[in-house]
C-alpha cells in the first residue's frame, strides 16, 4: 500500500496526519483500531497474525 492510500485510511480513522512517516502512520492506524502497535518493531518478528493488512510491508 502506498503512502497516499495509508494517509487516506488514517484520515478515515481520525488520525492527525501532520508530517508522519509511513511507519508512524501505520502505527497510528493500529492504535486507532485498538490493535497491537507492532509494525516494524521487534514484536513483528514473532507475529503470528497472518491476515494483518501490513504484514507484507512489515516483514
N, C-alpha and C positions, 0 to 999 in steps of 0.2 A: 504494500500500500504506500502511495507516495505522500509527501508531507501535506499537500493541498487537501487530499482526502482525509487525512488524520485531523487536520485543523477543522474541517467541516464537522467531523464526528465529535471532536472536542467541544465545539461551539454548541452542538445539539445537546451535549451533556451538561452544559452550563460552566464549562471550564474557561477561566480567563486566559486568553491566548498570550497576550503580551509578546515577549521575544523568546518564547520557549523553543528549545530544540526538539527534534523528533523524539528522542528518548524521554525527555521531560513531558512532552505532550502525551505520549503513550502511558506513562506512569500516572499522569493526572487523570486520564480516562479510566485506568484501572481503579484508581481511588474513588472516582465519582460513581463507578459501578459497584463499589463495595467488594472489589476483588483484591487479592493479594497484589501489592505493588512490587512486582518481581522482575519486570522487564529489564534485561541486560544487567542483572545483579548475580551474585553468587548463588542465589536461590534458584535461578534458572537452570543451573547445572543438574539439579536433582528434580526438576519439574516433571511431573507425570501427566500434565494437562495436555492431552493430545488434540483437543478441539479448540485450543486457545487461538484467537484471531491473530495474535502477534507471534506465534511460535516460529514461523519461518524467519522473520527478522531477528528474533531473539537468539536463535541458535546460530 
